[in-house]
Amino acid sequence: MSENLLSSINYPDDLRQIDEAHLPQVAQELRDFIIEMVSVKEGHLGASLGVVELTIALHYVFNTPDDLLIWDVGHQAYGHKILTGRKEIFDTNRQLGGISGFPKRGESIYDAFGVGHSSTSISAALGMAIASNLKGDFDRQHIAVIGDASIAAGMAFEGLNHAGVTHANLLVILNDNAIGIDPSVGALKNYLTAVKTGKNPWQNNMIKSLSIDYSGPIDGHDIFAVIKELKRLQNIKGPKFLHVITTKGKGLKQAEEDQVKYHAPGKFDAKSGEIYLKSEENLPPKYQDVFGLTVLDLARKNEKIIGITPAMPSGSSLRFMMDALPERAFDVGIAEQHAVTLSAGMATQGMIVFCNIYSTFLQRAYDQVIHDVAIQNLPVIFCLDRAGLVGEDGATHHGVFDLTYLRCIPNMIIYSPLNEVALHNILYTAQLGLEHPIAIRYPRGRGVIPDWQSQHFGKYEKIEIGTAECLKKGTEIAVLSNGPIGKNVTLALANLNSPANIAHYDFAFVKPLDEGELHSIFNTFKTVITLEDGVISGGFGSAILEFASRNNYSANIKTLGIPDNFIEHGTVAELQRYCSIDAKSLEIIFSTK
């Protein structure tokens, strides 16, 4: 057919009116649409391209939204969004005020479950399926689509373990493309590879051993084969598992060949696939690279240093150490709980462990931080990348809770570097030996020092634990900032006509606080303003309020940070402005005091 079919498809009911023979054309048009949109608007590309045929087949066969479809993580759900009423507004994807980059219940009835973190789909779908049974509905279908990297996480196995002893009408679809954001790792990956290549005997199938009906593997890009198998499984009751083989980035040559880079490539030429590269000359370094380069340098000098990350070697820049010292740097897969306790185990044996986890993902290992690290007072070095507001990924990914959820844990040291030099030095200080675990939090993106590497790399200075620094003297108002957000204070003060009355302090340590400096501040200033790139509730500002209360200080204290609600997606600059913690907002606040 020559007519554009996608233009007539706004919802799955429209899709189901199309003759099955014409679905490959729909797949090509959907793939082209995703490429065209993401090339201009940015977002997660490769994962969505890889499941185009599967997405169409699922909505073609199943009666969504009555049948419940859940996408694990949601990186791969762009095609789903386009086919479920959001095609005309897809250009707002991940933009301030636009649609979310992930499935979200409040956005559409077709988004059966909100996601963003991995490995939740099986448990959620099983919960829905059991609820349907309890309500007497035994015909409703419940489908979880999960990738081979996500299914390796413990929570996914917990869901499968439970599913195998139920009569729940659950279909788990394994989207097996051998990669998450970085290539999949571990023994399960090797097992799945053996299944795909026919080297694993049928009787040894681990899914069947859990009393779950297994079928596959099948070609996930053969839309007719996928539809045929889904229709067959539609009529089988109980828990089922379909193994589908796909190629991440399918349909765009560069995305197929460099699946890591094209997971979220930024802007690129839709026709050629070439990424528009921005000149990095004279730009400050990314905080993640300061971490990665520094830890590698330290590890070359100290053979006890170990690097660990749960599935984020590229995003955390631990890749530098993994390439140079592979025997001492580990990607443990999507397994944050394991990463923390593995670090604890190594620490008991005298190893110096840098455990690098995105702030939002450390939430998944909170019990391990308390139980396995802090109670035993093991000096694990937690490096929390993507702390604070992270931008377009939105509420599921903002690292704004760590100051609060870590500050209440005994034995924890918490540090937020003001800039790249401070990060460089605290990493050096931590590996010299600490008596307690430490969490070092730093943001996504670039720092502020263009010549950091040439002027500062390798020139280490030890930081005294629990010290604050006066960055600017003043007479009436004291501004206490924590971490890189302090640069907004500096910018705001530079724009004020008469900033002499405002002092600025860098309180990099949230725990322990520099109480000596605080006594001096509260004995000098009547107004104290705190600023943090984290939630106000229970965070740095709360620590200052608690100090003032304990010591009966009566100063006027104003806390600035992230308000008590979930912050949606937008650029970091837009979101800081929304939270009134950008330089311009601070300038207005300071000028009215």
Salt bridges, closest charged atoms under 4 A:
ASP13 OD1 - ARG16 NH1 2.81
GLU20 OE1 - LYS231 NZ 3.70
GLU42 OE2 - LYS267 NZ 3.15
GLU53 OE1 - ARG31 NH2 2.92
GLU53 OE1 - HIS221 ND1 3.03
GLU107 OE2 - LYS81 NZ 2.84
GLU107 OE2 - ARG86 NH1 2.75
ASP111 OD1 - HIS80 NE2 2.80
ASP111 OD2 - ARG86 NH1 2.77
ASP139 OD1 - LYS237 NZ 3.21
ASP176 OD1 - LYS196 NZ 3.30
ASP176 OD2 - HIS243 NE2 2.79
ASP182 OD1 - ARG319 NH2 3.63
GLU229 OE2 - ARG232 NH2 2.68
GLU257 OE2 - LYS253 NZ 3.52
GLU280 OE2 - ARG446 NH2 3.22
ASP297 OD2 - LYS301 NZ 3.06
ASP323 OD1 - ARG319 NH1 3.91
GLU336 OE1 - ARG364 NE 3.14
ASP372 OD1 - HIS371 ND1 2.79
ASP385 OD2 - ARG386 NH1 2.99
GLU392 OE1 - ARG444 NH1 3.77
ASP393 OD1 - ARG94 NH2 2.81
ASP402 OD1 - ARG441 NE 2.72
GLU515 OE2 - ARG550 NH2 3.40
GLU546 OE2 - ARG407 NH2 2.87
GLU568 OE1 - LYS104 NZ 2.95
GLU587 OE1 - LYS584 NZ 3.95
